[in-house]
Each structure stands twice: as structure tokens, then as C-alpha cells.
Amino acid sequence: MNIKLELLKRYISDFVNSQINNFEIDPSQIADSTAIQILSEIQKVITDEKYSDFDAIEEIVCIFEKYKIDAGARHDF
């Protein structure tokens, strides 16, 4: 663990959070657009016949990881 790096991360996070309060953001609009993108990527994998069932699941888990969504222990092999 690098203490300076951890302190810098915390400072940047606090700064960004304070700035977010100063302008309007529609979190639903952002989440909806991201969710649609994720679903679109998953749909492409599911409909692509080149993937075996195992490989399709692997690709879907990778999509979750790409968007920093916890996929649980299914990927711990």
C-alpha cells in the first residue's frame, strides 16, 4: 500500500464529489444510457454463434468487469 497514493486518491475523490454538487446531473439518464450499452453488448455475445456456452458466459463476465460491476465468484477459476 502506497500511503501517498491513497491520500491523493482520497483528495481527488473528495474534490470531484464537491464539484458534482455544483451542477445538475440526471443520474437516471446516465445510468439508463450505460445500462442500455451493457445490455447491447451482452445481446451481441448471446446472439453470436461462435461462442460456446462457457465462452459466452466468460464474455459476459468480462463485460461486467469492463463496467466495474461485480460478477461474483463465477470468474474465479
PDB file of N, CA, C and O in Angstrom:
ATOM      1  N   MET A   1       0.843  -1.175   0.000  1.00  0.00           N
ATOM      2  CA  MET A   1       0.000   0.000   0.000  1.00  0.00           C
ATOM      3  C   MET A   1       0.891   1.242   0.000  1.00  0.00           C
ATOM      4  O   MET A   1       1.817   1.356   0.804  1.00  0.00           O
ATOM      5  N   ASN A   2       0.601   2.159  -0.902  1.00  0.00           N
ATOM      6  CA  ASN A   2       1.333   3.407  -1.006  1.00  0.00           C
ATOM      7  C   ASN A   2       0.496   4.508  -0.362  1.00  0.00           C
ATOM      8  O   ASN A   2      -0.540   4.897  -0.901  1.00  0.00           O
ATOM      9  N   ILE A   3       0.940   5.007   0.783  1.00  0.00           N
ATOM     10  CA  ILE A   3       0.162   5.974   1.553  1.00  0.00           C
ATOM     11  C   ILE A   3      -0.052   7.262   0.767  1.00  0.00           C
ATOM     12  O   ILE A   3      -1.154   7.810   0.779  1.00  0.00           O
ATOM     13  N   LYS A   4       0.977   7.753   0.087  1.00  0.00           N
ATOM     14  CA  LYS A   4       0.825   8.985  -0.680  1.00  0.00           C
ATOM     15  C   LYS A   4      -0.221   8.818  -1.776  1.00  0.00           C
ATOM     16  O   LYS A   4      -1.035   9.711  -2.011  1.00  0.00           O
ATOM     17  N   LEU A   5      -0.191   7.682  -2.436  1.00  0.00           N
ATOM     18  CA  LEU A   5      -1.163   7.420  -3.495  1.00  0.00           C
ATOM     19  C   LEU A   5      -2.579   7.333  -2.928  1.00  0.00           C
ATOM     20  O   LEU A   5      -3.518   7.864  -3.521  1.00  0.00           O
ATOM     21  N   GLU A   6      -2.734   6.675  -1.795  1.00  0.00           N
ATOM     22  CA  GLU A   6      -4.047   6.576  -1.151  1.00  0.00           C
ATOM     23  C   GLU A   6      -4.570   7.947  -0.750  1.00  0.00           C
ATOM     24  O   GLU A   6      -5.753   8.236  -0.929  1.00  0.00           O
ATOM     25  N   LEU A   7      -3.702   8.792  -0.212  1.00  0.00           N
ATOM     26  CA  LEU A   7      -4.112  10.146   0.156  1.00  0.00           C
ATOM     27  C   LEU A   7      -4.492  10.965  -1.068  1.00  0.00           C
ATOM     28  O   LEU A   7      -5.459  11.726  -1.030  1.00  0.00           O
ATOM     29  N   LEU A   8      -3.743  10.816  -2.150  1.00  0.00           N
ATOM     30  CA  LEU A   8      -4.048  11.524  -3.388  1.00  0.00           C
ATOM     31  C   LEU A   8      -5.390  11.068  -3.952  1.00  0.00           C
ATOM     32  O   LEU A   8      -6.189  11.896  -4.389  1.00  0.00           O
ATOM     33  N   LYS A   9      -5.640   9.777  -3.945  1.00  0.00           N
ATOM     34  CA  LYS A   9      -6.927   9.251  -4.421  1.00  0.00           C
ATOM     35  C   LYS A   9      -8.075   9.837  -3.610  1.00  0.00           C
ATOM     36  O   LYS A   9      -9.097  10.240  -4.165  1.00  0.00           O
ATOM     37  N   ARG A  10      -7.902   9.880  -2.307  1.00  0.00           N
ATOM     38  CA  ARG A  10      -8.951  10.405  -1.431  1.00  0.00           C
ATOM     39  C   ARG A  10      -9.202  11.888  -1.715  1.00  0.00           C
ATOM     40  O   ARG A  10     -10.350  12.329  -1.773  1.00  0.00           O
ATOM     41  N   TYR A  11      -8.119  12.652  -1.890  1.00  0.00           N
ATOM     42  CA  TYR A  11      -8.243  14.077  -2.180  1.00  0.00           C
ATOM     43  C   TYR A  11      -8.982  14.299  -3.497  1.00  0.00           C
ATOM     44  O   TYR A  11      -9.891  15.127  -3.566  1.00  0.00           O
ATOM     45  N   ILE A  12      -8.598  13.567  -4.536  1.00  0.00           N
ATOM     46  CA  ILE A  12      -9.243  13.697  -5.846  1.00  0.00           C
ATOM     47  C   ILE A  12     -10.716  13.309  -5.755  1.00  0.00           C
ATOM     48  O   ILE A  12     -11.577  13.991  -6.312  1.00  0.00           O
ATOM     49  N   SER A  13     -11.000  12.235  -5.066  1.00  0.00           N
ATOM     50  CA  SER A  13     -12.384  11.784  -4.901  1.00  0.00           C
ATOM     51  C   SER A  13     -13.217  12.839  -4.182  1.00  0.00           C
ATOM     52  O   SER A  13     -14.330  13.149  -4.607  1.00  0.00           O
ATOM     53  N   ASP A  14     -12.689  13.384  -3.109  1.00  0.00           N
ATOM     54  CA  ASP A  14     -13.413  14.423  -2.367  1.00  0.00           C
ATOM     55  C   ASP A  14     -13.626  15.659  -3.237  1.00  0.00           C
ATOM     56  O   ASP A  14     -14.700  16.261  -3.210  1.00  0.00           O
ATOM     57  N   PHE A  15     -12.617  16.035  -4.000  1.00  0.00           N
ATOM     58  CA  PHE A  15     -12.724  17.203  -4.872  1.00  0.00           C
ATOM     59  C   PHE A  15     -13.799  16.997  -5.933  1.00  0.00           C
ATOM     60  O   PHE A  15     -14.640  17.870  -6.148  1.00  0.00           O
ATOM     61  N   VAL A  16     -13.769  15.854  -6.591  1.00  0.00           N
ATOM     62  CA  VAL A  16     -14.766  15.566  -7.627  1.00  0.00           C
ATOM     63  C   VAL A  16     -16.164  15.569  -7.025  1.00  0.00           C
ATOM     64  O   VAL A  16     -17.087  16.151  -7.595  1.00  0.00           O
ATOM     65  N   ASN A  17     -16.320  14.930  -5.888  1.00  0.00           N
ATOM     66  CA  ASN A  17     -17.635  14.903  -5.223  1.00  0.00           C
ATOM     67  C   ASN A  17     -18.124  16.307  -4.881  1.00  0.00           C
ATOM     68  O   ASN A  17     -19.314  16.595  -5.014  1.00  0.00           O
ATOM     69  N   SER A  18     -17.239  17.166  -4.452  1.00  0.00           N
ATOM     70  CA  SER A  18     -17.660  18.529  -4.118  1.00  0.00           C
ATOM     71  C   SER A  18     -18.069  19.297  -5.374  1.00  0.00           C
ATOM     72  O   SER A  18     -18.977  20.126  -5.317  1.00  0.00           O
ATOM     73  N   GLN A  19     -17.425  19.040  -6.484  1.00  0.00           N
ATOM     74  CA  GLN A  19     -17.752  19.734  -7.728  1.00  0.00           C
ATOM     75  C   GLN A  19     -19.052  19.235  -8.337  1.00  0.00           C
ATOM     76  O   GLN A  19     -19.756  20.001  -8.994  1.00  0.00           O
ATOM     77  N   ILE A  20     -19.377  17.988  -8.135  1.00  0.00           N
ATOM     78  CA  ILE A  20     -20.609  17.421  -8.675  1.00  0.00           C
ATOM     79  C   ILE A  20     -21.820  18.129  -8.083  1.00  0.00           C
ATOM     80  O   ILE A  20     -22.838  18.277  -8.759  1.00  0.00           O
ATOM     81  N   ASN A  21     -21.727  18.557  -6.866  1.00  0.00           N
ATOM     82  CA  ASN A  21     -22.844  19.250  -6.216  1.00  0.00           C
ATOM     83  C   ASN A  21     -23.103  20.624  -6.819  1.00  0.00           C
ATOM     84  O   ASN A  21     -24.149  21.223  -6.568  1.00  0.00           O
ATOM     85  N   ASN A  22     -22.166  21.126  -7.607  1.00  0.00           N
ATOM     86  CA  ASN A  22     -22.290  22.471  -8.144  1.00  0.00           C
ATOM     87  C   ASN A  22     -22.946  22.545  -9.519  1.00  0.00           C
ATOM     88  O   ASN A  22     -23.058  23.641 -10.069  1.00  0.00           O
ATOM     89  N   PHE A  23     -23.376  21.446 -10.087  1.00  0.00           N
ATOM     90  CA  PHE A  23     -24.093  21.474 -11.359  1.00  0.00           C
ATOM     91  C   PHE A  23     -25.077  20.321 -11.405  1.00  0.00           C
ATOM     92  O   PHE A  23     -24.960  19.343 -10.667  1.00  0.00           O
ATOM     93  N   GLU A  24     -26.047  20.464 -12.291  1.00  0.00           N
ATOM     94  CA  GLU A  24     -27.113  19.469 -12.352  1.00  0.00           C
ATOM     95  C   GLU A  24     -26.690  18.259 -13.176  1.00  0.00           C
ATOM     96  O   GLU A  24     -26.159  18.382 -14.280  1.00  0.00           O
ATOM     97  N   ILE A  25     -26.939  17.110 -12.610  1.00  0.00           N
ATOM     98  CA  ILE A  25     -26.696  15.841 -13.290  1.00  0.00           C
ATOM     99  C   ILE A  25     -27.958  15.010 -13.139  1.00  0.00           C
ATOM    100  O   ILE A  25     -28.545  14.939 -12.059  1.00  0.00           O
ATOM    101  N   ASP A  26     -28.363  14.393 -14.216  1.00  0.00           N
ATOM    102  CA  ASP A  26     -29.509  13.488 -14.147  1.00  0.00           C
ATOM    103  C   ASP A  26     -28.951  12.066 -14.047  1.00  0.00           C
ATOM    104  O   ASP A  26     -28.644  11.451 -15.069  1.00  0.00           O
ATOM    105  N   PRO A  27     -28.815  11.534 -12.819  1.00  0.00           N
ATOM    106  CA  PRO A  27     -28.216  10.211 -12.669  1.00  0.00           C
ATOM    107  C   PRO A  27     -29.001   9.123 -13.385  1.00  0.00           C
ATOM    108  O   PRO A  27     -28.418   8.135 -13.831  1.00  0.00           O
ATOM    109  N   SER A  28     -30.307   9.289 -13.501  1.00  0.00           N
ATOM    110  CA  SER A  28     -31.110   8.283 -14.210  1.00  0.00           C
ATOM    111  C   SER A  28     -30.735   8.228 -15.685  1.00  0.00           C
ATOM    112  O   SER A  28     -30.631   7.150 -16.269  1.00  0.00           O
ATOM    113  N   GLN A  29     -30.536   9.394 -16.278  1.00  0.00           N
ATOM    114  CA  GLN A  29     -30.171   9.439 -17.691  1.00  0.00           C
ATOM    115  C   GLN A  29     -28.812   8.775 -17.925  1.00  0.00           C
ATOM    116  O   GLN A  29     -28.639   8.034 -18.893  1.00  0.00           O
ATOM    117  N   ILE A  30     -27.863   9.037 -17.050  1.00  0.00           N
ATOM    118  CA  ILE A  30     -26.541   8.430 -17.186  1.00  0.00           C
ATOM    119  C   ILE A  30     -26.625   6.924 -16.987  1.00  0.00           C
ATOM    120  O   ILE A  30     -26.065   6.158 -17.771  1.00  0.00           O
ATOM    121  N   ALA A  31     -27.319   6.499 -15.944  1.00  0.00           N
ATOM    122  CA  ALA A  31     -27.448   5.068 -15.660  1.00  0.00           C
ATOM    123  C   ALA A  31     -28.197   4.352 -16.772  1.00  0.00           C
ATOM    124  O   ALA A  31     -27.822   3.250 -17.172  1.00  0.00           O
ATOM    125  N   ASP A  32     -29.251   4.976 -17.266  1.00  0.00           N
ATOM    126  CA  ASP A  32     -30.028   4.343 -18.336  1.00  0.00           C
ATOM    127  C   ASP A  32     -29.181   4.158 -19.585  1.00  0.00           C
ATOM    128  O   ASP A  32     -29.221   3.096 -20.206  1.00  0.00           O
ATOM    129  N   SER A  33     -28.430   5.159 -19.954  1.00  0.00           N
ATOM    130  CA  SER A  33     -27.627   5.041 -21.167  1.00  0.00           C
ATOM    131  C   SER A  33     -26.527   3.989 -20.994  1.00  0.00           C
ATOM    132  O   SER A  33     -26.228   3.248 -21.929  1.00  0.00           O
ATOM    133  N   THR A  34     -25.930   3.922 -19.813  1.00  0.00           N
ATOM    134  CA  THR A  34     -24.914   2.904 -19.544  1.00  0.00           C
ATOM    135  C   THR A  34     -25.542   1.518 -19.527  1.00  0.00           C
ATOM    136  O   THR A  34     -24.976   0.571 -20.073  1.00  0.00           O
ATOM    137  N   ALA A  35     -26.697   1.395 -18.907  1.00  0.00           N
ATOM    138  CA  ALA A  35     -27.378   0.098 -18.849  1.00  0.00           C
ATOM    139  C   ALA A  35     -27.730  -0.393 -20.249  1.00  0.00           C
ATOM    140  O   ALA A  35     -27.576  -1.577 -20.550  1.00  0.00           O
ATOM    141  N   ILE A  36     -28.198   0.504 -21.097  1.00  0.00           N
ATOM    142  CA  ILE A  36     -28.537   0.122 -22.468  1.00  0.00           C
ATOM    143  C   ILE A  36     -27.282  -0.336 -23.205  1.00  0.00           C
ATOM    144  O   ILE A  36     -27.330  -1.310 -23.956  1.00  0.00           O
ATOM    145  N   GLN A  37     -26.179   0.343 -23.003  1.00  0.00           N
ATOM    146  CA  GLN A  37     -24.919  -0.055 -23.640  1.00  0.00           C
ATOM    147  C   GLN A  37     -24.499  -1.453 -23.178  1.00  0.00           C
ATOM    148  O   GLN A  37     -24.100  -2.287 -23.991  1.00  0.00           O
ATOM    149  N   ILE A  38     -24.590  -1.702 -21.872  1.00  0.00           N
ATOM    150  CA  ILE A  38     -24.222  -3.015 -21.332  1.00  0.00           C
ATOM    151  C   ILE A  38     -25.121  -4.103 -21.914  1.00  0.00           C
ATOM    152  O   ILE A  38     -24.636  -5.146 -22.353  1.00  0.00           O
ATOM    153  N   LEU A  39     -26.435  -3.856 -21.916  1.00  0.00           N
ATOM    154  CA  LEU A  39     -27.365  -4.847 -22.464  1.00  0.00           C
ATOM    155  C   LEU A  39     -27.099  -5.102 -23.938  1.00  0.00           C
ATOM    156  O   LEU A  39     -27.199  -6.242 -24.393  1.00  0.00           O
ATOM    157  N   SER A  40     -26.768  -4.079 -24.679  1.00  0.00           N
ATOM    158  CA  SER A  40     -26.461  -4.232 -26.097  1.00  0.00           C
ATOM    159  C   SER A  40     -25.235  -5.119 -26.296  1.00  0.00           C
ATOM    160  O   SER A  40     -25.224  -5.985 -27.171  1.00  0.00           O
ATOM    161  N   GLU A  41     -24.207  -4.901 -25.486  1.00  0.00           N
ATOM    162  CA  GLU A  41     -23.001  -5.725 -25.576  1.00  0.00           C
ATOM    163  C   GLU A  41     -23.291  -7.179 -25.206  1.00  0.00           C
ATOM    164  O   GLU A  41     -22.795  -8.096 -25.860  1.00  0.00           O
ATOM    165  N   ILE A  42     -24.084  -7.388 -24.172  1.00  0.00           N
ATOM    166  CA  ILE A  42     -24.445  -8.747 -23.759  1.00  0.00           C
ATOM    167  C   ILE A  42     -25.261  -9.425 -24.855  1.00  0.00           C
ATOM    168  O   ILE A  42     -25.049 -10.601 -25.149  1.00  0.00           O
ATOM    169  N   GLN A  43     -26.187  -8.696 -25.455  1.00  0.00           N
ATOM    170  CA  GLN A  43     -27.011  -9.258 -26.523  1.00  0.00           C
ATOM    171  C   GLN A  43     -26.147  -9.696 -27.702  1.00  0.00           C
ATOM    172  O   GLN A  43     -26.399 -10.745 -28.295  1.00  0.00           O
ATOM    173  N   LYS A  44     -25.137  -8.906 -28.048  1.00  0.00           N
ATOM    174  CA  LYS A  44     -24.232  -9.284 -29.141  1.00  0.00           C
ATOM    175  C   LYS A  44     -23.543 -10.612 -28.846  1.00  0.00           C
ATOM    176  O   LYS A  44     -23.389 -11.455 -29.729  1.00  0.00           O
ATOM    177  N   VAL A  45     -23.133 -10.783 -27.597  1.00  0.00           N
ATOM    178  CA  VAL A  45     -22.457 -12.030 -27.205  1.00  0.00           C
ATOM    179  C   VAL A  45     -23.428 -13.202 -27.289  1.00  0.00           C
ATOM    180  O   VAL A  45     -23.094 -14.251 -27.840  1.00  0.00           O
ATOM    181  N   ILE A  46     -24.614 -13.027 -26.751  1.00  0.00           N
ATOM    182  CA  ILE A  46     -25.592 -14.115 -26.700  1.00  0.00           C
ATOM    183  C   ILE A  46     -26.008 -14.563 -28.098  1.00  0.00           C
ATOM    184  O   ILE A  46     -26.228 -15.752 -28.332  1.00  0.00           O
ATOM    185  N   THR A  47     -26.115 -13.622 -29.018  1.00  0.00           N
ATOM    186  CA  THR A  47     -26.584 -13.981 -30.367  1.00  0.00           C
ATOM    187  C   THR A  47     -25.459 -14.417 -31.297  1.00  0.00           C
ATOM    188  O   THR A  47     -25.715 -14.845 -32.422  1.00  0.00           O
ATOM    189  N   ASP A  48     -24.215 -14.313 -30.835  1.00  0.00           N
ATOM    190  CA  ASP A  48     -23.077 -14.710 -31.667  1.00  0.00           C
ATOM    191  C   ASP A  48     -22.836 -16.211 -31.521  1.00  0.00           C
ATOM    192  O   ASP A  48     -22.432 -16.680 -30.457  1.00  0.00           O
ATOM    193  N   GLU A  49     -23.081 -16.940 -32.568  1.00  0.00           N
ATOM    194  CA  GLU A  49     -22.976 -18.412 -32.545  1.00  0.00           C
ATOM    195  C   GLU A  49     -21.541 -18.915 -32.412  1.00  0.00           C
ATOM    196  O   GLU A  49     -21.332 -20.102 -32.161  1.00  0.00           O
ATOM    197  N   LYS A  50     -20.566 -18.053 -32.573  1.00  0.00           N
ATOM    198  CA  LYS A  50     -19.173 -18.521 -32.474  1.00  0.00           C
ATOM    199  C   LYS A  50     -18.788 -18.872 -31.040  1.00  0.00           C
ATOM    200  O   LYS A  50     -17.810 -19.585 -30.815  1.00  0.00           O
ATOM    201  N   TYR A  51     -19.561 -18.368 -30.062  1.00  0.00           N
ATOM    202  CA  TYR A  51     -19.249 -18.647 -28.662  1.00  0.00           C
ATOM    203  C   TYR A  51     -19.937 -19.924 -28.188  1.00  0.00           C
ATOM    204  O   TYR A  51     -21.119 -20.146 -28.450  1.00  0.00           O
ATOM    205  N   SER A  52     -19.170 -20.757 -27.484  1.00  0.00           N
ATOM    206  CA  SER A  52     -19.794 -21.868 -26.756  1.00  0.00           C
ATOM    207  C   SER A  52     -20.505 -21.248 -25.555  1.00  0.00           C
ATOM    208  O   SER A  52     -20.314 -20.069 -25.258  1.00  0.00           O
ATOM    209  N   ASP A  53     -21.317 -22.036 -24.872  1.00  0.00           N
ATOM    210  CA  ASP A  53     -22.000 -21.515 -23.690  1.00  0.00           C
ATOM    211  C   ASP A  53     -20.997 -20.992 -22.661  1.00  0.00           C
ATOM    212  O   ASP A  53     -21.185 -19.919 -22.089  1.00  0.00           O
ATOM    213  N   PHE A  54     -19.937 -21.759 -22.435  1.00  0.00           N
ATOM    214  CA  PHE A  54     -18.916 -21.353 -21.468  1.00  0.00           C
ATOM    215  C   PHE A  54     -18.271 -20.039 -21.897  1.00  0.00           C
ATOM    216  O   PHE A  54     -18.122 -19.126 -21.086  1.00  0.00           O
ATOM    217  N   ASP A  55     -17.886 -19.941 -23.179  1.00  0.00           N
ATOM    218  CA  ASP A  55     -17.232 -18.735 -23.671  1.00  0.00           C
ATOM    219  C   ASP A  55     -18.166 -17.529 -23.632  1.00  0.00           C
ATOM    220  O   ASP A  55     -17.722 -16.407 -23.388  1.00  0.00           O
ATOM    221  N   ALA A  56     -19.452 -17.753 -23.871  1.00  0.00           N
ATOM    222  CA  ALA A  56     -20.425 -16.655 -23.807  1.00  0.00           C
ATOM    223  C   ALA A  56     -20.501 -16.105 -22.381  1.00  0.00           C
ATOM    224  O   ALA A  56     -20.517 -14.892 -22.175  1.00  0.00           O
ATOM    225  N   ILE A  57     -20.546 -17.005 -21.410  1.00  0.00           N
ATOM    226  CA  ILE A  57     -20.568 -16.568 -20.008  1.00  0.00           C
ATOM    227  C   ILE A  57     -19.293 -15.807 -19.677  1.00  0.00           C
ATOM    228  O   ILE A  57     -19.332 -14.773 -19.010  1.00  0.00           O
ATOM    229  N   GLU A  58     -18.175 -16.318 -20.143  1.00  0.00           N
ATOM    230  CA  GLU A  58     -16.894 -15.649 -19.921  1.00  0.00           C
ATOM    231  C   GLU A  58     -16.918 -14.227 -20.499  1.00  0.00           C
ATOM    232  O   GLU A  58     -16.470 -13.285 -19.845  1.00  0.00           O
ATOM    233  N   GLU A  59     -17.424 -14.074 -21.685  1.00  0.00           N
ATOM    234  CA  GLU A  59     -17.501 -12.756 -22.320  1.00  0.00           C
ATOM    235  C   GLU A  59     -18.436 -11.823 -21.546  1.00  0.00           C
ATOM    236  O   GLU A  59     -18.141 -10.638 -21.390  1.00  0.00           O
ATOM    237  N   ILE A  60     -19.541 -12.347 -21.070  1.00  0.00           N
ATOM    238  CA  ILE A  60     -20.482 -11.534 -20.293  1.00  0.00           C
ATOM    239  C   ILE A  60     -19.844 -11.082 -18.982  1.00  0.00           C
ATOM    240  O   ILE A  60     -20.018  -9.935 -18.570  1.00  0.00           O
ATOM    241  N   VAL A  61     -19.112 -11.970 -18.331  1.00  0.00           N
ATOM    242  CA  VAL A  61     -18.402 -11.600 -17.105  1.00  0.00           C
ATOM    243  C   VAL A  61     -17.391 -10.494 -17.414  1.00  0.00           C
ATOM    244  O   VAL A  61     -17.229  -9.561 -16.627  1.00  0.00           O
ATOM    245  N   CYS A  62     -16.719 -10.598 -18.548  1.00  0.00           N
ATOM    246  CA  CYS A  62     -15.755  -9.557 -18.944  1.00  0.00           C
ATOM    247  C   CYS A  62     -16.446  -8.216 -19.191  1.00  0.00           C
ATOM    248  O   CYS A  62     -15.884  -7.162 -18.893  1.00  0.00           O
ATOM    249  N   ILE A  63     -17.644  -8.255 -19.725  1.00  0.00           N
ATOM    250  CA  ILE A  63     -18.420  -7.019 -19.915  1.00  0.00           C
ATOM    251  C   ILE A  63     -18.729  -6.399 -18.556  1.00  0.00           C
ATOM    252  O   ILE A  63     -18.593  -5.189 -18.373  1.00  0.00           O
ATOM    253  N   PHE A  64     -19.147  -7.235 -17.600  1.00  0.00           N
ATOM    254  CA  PHE A  64     -19.395  -6.713 -16.251  1.00  0.00           C
ATOM    255  C   PHE A  64     -18.131  -6.071 -15.682  1.00  0.00           C
ATOM    256  O   PHE A  64     -18.185  -4.978 -15.118  1.00  0.00           O
ATOM    257  N   GLU A  65     -17.009  -6.743 -15.827  1.00  0.00           N
ATOM    258  CA  GLU A  65     -15.753  -6.213 -15.310  1.00  0.00           C
ATOM    259  C   GLU A  65     -15.392  -4.890 -15.989  1.00  0.00           C
ATOM    260  O   GLU A  65     -14.891  -3.970 -15.342  1.00  0.00           O
ATOM    261  N   LYS A  66     -15.647  -4.802 -17.279  1.00  0.00           N
ATOM    262  CA  LYS A  66     -15.368  -3.578 -18.039  1.00  0.00           C
ATOM    263  C   LYS A  66     -16.088  -2.381 -17.425  1.00  0.00           C
ATOM    264  O   LYS A  66     -15.544  -1.278 -17.383  1.00  0.00           O
ATOM    265  N   TYR A  67     -17.309  -2.601 -16.952  1.00  0.00           N
ATOM    266  CA  TYR A  67     -18.098  -1.532 -16.355  1.00  0.00           C
ATOM    267  C   TYR A  67     -18.003  -1.524 -14.822  1.00  0.00           C
ATOM    268  O   TYR A  67     -18.773  -0.850 -14.138  1.00  0.00           O
ATOM    269  N   LYS A  68     -17.046  -2.283 -14.311  1.00  0.00           N
ATOM    270  CA  LYS A  68     -16.789  -2.362 -12.865  1.00  0.00           C
ATOM    271  C   LYS A  68     -18.017  -2.814 -12.076  1.00  0.00           C
ATOM    272  O   LYS A  68     -18.336  -2.270 -11.018  1.00  0.00           O
ATOM    273  N   ILE A  69     -18.700  -3.833 -12.627  1.00  0.00           N
ATOM    274  CA  ILE A  69     -19.843  -4.447 -11.964  1.00  0.00           C
ATOM    275  C   ILE A  69     -19.392  -5.812 -11.450  1.00  0.00           C
ATOM    276  O   ILE A  69     -18.853  -6.617 -12.210  1.00  0.00           O
ATOM    277  N   ASP A  70     -19.608  -6.068 -10.182  1.00  0.00           N
ATOM    278  CA  ASP A  70     -19.182  -7.322  -9.567  1.00  0.00           C
ATOM    279  C   ASP A  70     -19.955  -8.491 -10.168  1.00  0.00           C
ATOM    280  O   ASP A  70     -21.186  -8.503 -10.148  1.00  0.00           O
ATOM    281  N   ALA A  71     -19.246  -9.452 -10.693  1.00  0.00           N
ATOM    282  CA  ALA A  71     -19.862 -10.636 -11.276  1.00  0.00           C
ATOM    283  C   ALA A  71     -19.810 -11.822 -10.317  1.00  0.00           C
ATOM    284  O   ALA A  71     -20.142 -12.944 -10.701  1.00  0.00           O
ATOM    285  N   GLY A  72     -19.403 -11.588  -9.095  1.00  0.00           N
ATOM    286  CA  GLY A  72     -19.344 -12.667  -8.107  1.00  0.00           C
ATOM    287  C   GLY A  72     -18.152 -13.583  -8.335  1.00  0.00           C
ATOM    288  O   GLY A  72     -17.173 -13.205  -8.979  1.00  0.00           O
ATOM    289  N   ALA A  73     -18.249 -14.773  -7.802  1.00  0.00           N
ATOM    290  CA  ALA A  73     -17.144 -15.725  -7.839  1.00  0.00           C
ATOM    291  C   ALA A  73     -17.113 -16.576  -9.106  1.00  0.00           C
ATOM    292  O   ALA A  73     -16.248 -17.440  -9.240  1.00  0.00           O
ATOM    293  N   ARG A  74     -18.023 -16.353 -10.022  1.00  0.00           N
ATOM    294  CA  ARG A  74     -18.074 -17.172 -11.239  1.00  0.00           C
ATOM    295  C   ARG A  74     -16.792 -17.064 -12.069  1.00  0.00           C
ATOM    296  O   ARG A  74     -16.503 -17.934 -12.890  1.00  0.00           O
ATOM    297  N   HIS A  75     -16.044 -16.015 -11.854  1.00  0.00           N
ATOM    298  CA  HIS A  75     -14.866 -15.781 -12.685  1.00  0.00           C
ATOM    299  C   HIS A  75     -13.579 -16.163 -11.972  1.00  0.00           C
ATOM    300  O   HIS A  75     -12.492 -15.884 -12.478  1.00  0.00           O
ATOM    301  N   ASP A  76     -13.676 -16.790 -10.818  1.00  0.00           N
ATOM    302  CA  ASP A  76     -12.503 -17.168 -10.037  1.00  0.00           C
ATOM    303  C   ASP A  76     -12.053 -18.586 -10.371  1.00  0.00           C
ATOM    304  O   ASP A  76     -12.141 -19.490  -9.540  1.00  0.00           O
ATOM    305  N   PHE A  77     -11.572 -18.769 -11.590  1.00  0.00           N
ATOM    306  CA  PHE A  77     -11.060 -20.095 -11.965  1.00  0.00           C
ATOM    307  C   PHE A  77      -9.709 -19.984 -12.608  1.00  0.00           C
ATOM    308  O   PHE A  77      -9.121 -20.996 -12.989  1.00  0.00           O
TER     309      PHE A  77
END
